[in-house]
Amino acid sequence: MSSSIACSISGLAVRYNALQALEIPQLRLEGRVIALIGHNGAGKSTLIKTMLGLLAPHSGHIAVSSGTGELLIPERDFAFCPENGAVFADIPVEHYVKLWCSITQGDSRHYRKAGSRYIELLELGPLLRKRGRELSKGQRRRVQTALGFMRDPKLFLFDEPFDGLDVQRTIQLMEIVESEREMRSFLISSHRMDVMERVADAVVVLQHGRVACAGTVQDVTRHLLQGAGGDAFVSLTDAMRSHLEGLAARG
């Protein structure tokens, strides 16, 4: 079974009151790992929330389909790991995980059964006895990541999953994404161009709520370097840096 997804956006406009946060007339992407990159405030989180159905667009729509053409439904087929990874502060993590499994899987012991793989992969065993308030930001995100995988989603959406991770944890999460991509697709919003260059097979660059460019890593890198007088074979990190410096210079 192919885990690749196709995301089609048509006539999309998302507003916060009078502020136009997103405007995407037309976009279609296919891939197993899609990277969403751009400056702060570019609209990355807004696009993710719209895909999840947490924000209602002013106009237009987003459709996500599987490799077999099946239209995916956010409530059934998506999982989401937010940037901060909230966990209940005053109860042990294990109680929180049990509650989540009971609500979503109908079995409070799911994390000890089919979900145990992700408890092990993300090394959550030592965290289960801690209370939510005792966890670091990275540890809270690991808990939310494991719970997301336990949903067995067809599309897993991550908002800044590598932010604040040390080298070891970054490599670990990259390896998990690589090992899981045959079973599900990912849409990852991140400022870590070095990581995105290694794991993504499609990239969208947002700029002030609009698509600056989209395509393969190589296509996007070449587009970002247009007019910069640079080598088309530089890294995505350097291409994005050049792009952002050009934006700043133009005010």
N, C-alpha and C positions, 0 to 999 in steps of 0.2 A: 504494500500500500504506500503510495506517495504521500509524503508529509508536506509537500510544497503547497503554498496557498497563493491565491490571486486576490489582490486588493484593488478595487475599482472605486474611484471617487469622481463624482460628477456634480458640477454646479454648487460645490460646497461653500457655504458662508456661515461662520460662527461668530456671534457677537456677545460681548459683555456690556449690556445696556447699549450705549451709543458707540462703543469701541468695537471696531471690526478686528477680531482676533485671528481669524483664518479666512482665507479666500483662495480656494483651489478649484478652478474651472474644470480641469480634467486631469486625471492621473491614473495610471494602471501600473501595478508592480507585481512581479511574481518572484517567489523565492522561498527558501527554507529559513533563512535568517535575514531579516530586513532591518537595516540600521536607520535610525531617525536622528539626524544631527543638525546643529545650528546654534547660533548664539543664544544667550539667556534672553527669554522673552520672544523667541522666534515662533513659538506656537506648538512646540513638541508635545508638552503635557496636554494642551488643549486638544490636539488631534487624537491622542490616546483616549482621553475622556470621552470624546465624541464617538470614537469607535466602540467604546464600552457601553455607550448609551447613557452615560452619566451627564452629558450635555446634549441638549436638543439643538440641532442646527437651525439657523434662521431660514436656510434654503438648501436644497441639494441633498445628497445622500452618500453613504459609504456602504459598499457591499463587499463582503469577504467570502470567498468560496474555496473549497478544498481542491486538491488535484483531480478529483473525480467530478468536479463541477457542482458538488453539493453546497448550497448556501449555508454558511455558518451563522449560528445564533449566539450572541454574546453570553447570555445567561447559561447556555448549555455547553458551549464549545470553547469559551475563552477562560483564561486565568490571568490574573493581574497581580504584579508585585510592585507596590508603590515605593517611592523614593525613601520614605521614612520607615516603612515596615512596622506599623503600629501593632503592639501586643498589649493585652490587658495588663495594667501595672500591678495590681494587688493580688493576683493569684499565681500559683506556679505555672510555668510554661506548659507543663504536661496537662494540667487541667484545661488550659486554653485550647491545646491541640485536641484533647478529647471532645470538648464542646464543639469545636469546628468540625471534627469528623462525624459527630453525632448528627449535626445539622445538615451537612452537605453529603455525607455518605450513608447516613442511617445506621452507623456502627461506630460507637465511641472508641473501639479498639482497632479501627482501620489502620492507624499509624503503626500498629504492631504487626499487621498482616501485610496486605498488598502495598501499603505505604512505607513499610520498614526500609525499603531500598533507599528512600530519600532521607530518612533519619540518619542512615549510615553515611550516605554520600556527603551530606552537609554537616556531618559530625555534630548532631544535635543532642546526643545522649547526655553529655555533661550539662547541657542547658536546661533539660527538662525539669530539674528540681529547683531551678532559680525562679524568682518572681520576675514579672515583666519589667519592673522598674530597675532591676539589676543588670539588664542586658544593654550592651552597647548598640549603637546604630547598626553596625555590621551584623551583630548577632540577631537583632530583630529582623533584619532583612533575610537572614538565613532561615529563620523560622517561617516567614511568609513565603519564601521561595519553595521550601519543602511542601508547604500546604498547597501552593499553586500546582506543583507537580502531582500531588495526590489527587487532584481533580481529573488527571489524565486529559488535559486540554488538547484541542487541535491547534490552538494558537495561544502562545504564552506571551503576554505583553509585560515588558520590564521598563520601569522609569528610573534611569540612572543606577543600574545595579552594581556598577564597579566603583561608584563614588565612595571614597574613604577606605577601600579595601587595600590591604598590603599586597605585596607581590605574590605571596603564596596563595592567598584567598582569590586574587584575580585569576591566577592560572587555574586554580581549582574550578572556579565558576566557568571559565572558558572551556575547560575539558568536559564539564557537565553538559554545557550547551552543545558541544560537538558530538557527544555521545547520544544526546536526546534528539538531535535534529532529524534522524531517520524516522522518528515516531511522531514528531510534532514540529510546527513552525514557530518562529520567534519574531517579534517586533521589539527592538531594543532602542530606547532613547538613551544616548550617552554622549558625554564630552570626551570620552577616551577613544580618540581617533586610532591610536595604535592597536587597540583591541578590536575595534570595529573593522579595521582593514584586514585582520586575520580571520574573523569569523563570518562576516557578512557576505552574501552573494548579491545583495541589492542595497542601494543607499538612497535616501531622500534627504536633501539639504533644504531646510526651511530658513527663510529670511523675512523677518517682519510679517509673519503670517502667510507668506506665499512660498511656492516651490521655486527655489533658485535653480535646482537641477536634480535629476534623478536618473538612476541606471546602475550599472555595475560599478564596483570600486574604481576600476580603470577609467570608465567613462566620466564619472563624477570628478575624479582627480584632474583629468584633462580639461574639463569644463571650468573648474575652479581656477585653473592656471591661465586661462585665456586672457591675453593682454598683460600678463604679469612678466612675460619674458623668461619664464622658468622652464625647466626640463619637465616634459610630460611624464617622466618616470619617477618623479619624487614621490615621497610617501603621502598618504592621505592627511597625516598630521601637518606636514609642511604646506600642502595645498590649502588646507582649511585655514591655517595661520595666515597665509598670503591673502586669502579671500577676506578674512576678518580685518586685516590691516588695511585692505583697500576700502572696505566699508567705513572704517574709522576715519580714513583720510578724506572720504567724500562727505563726512559728517552725518 
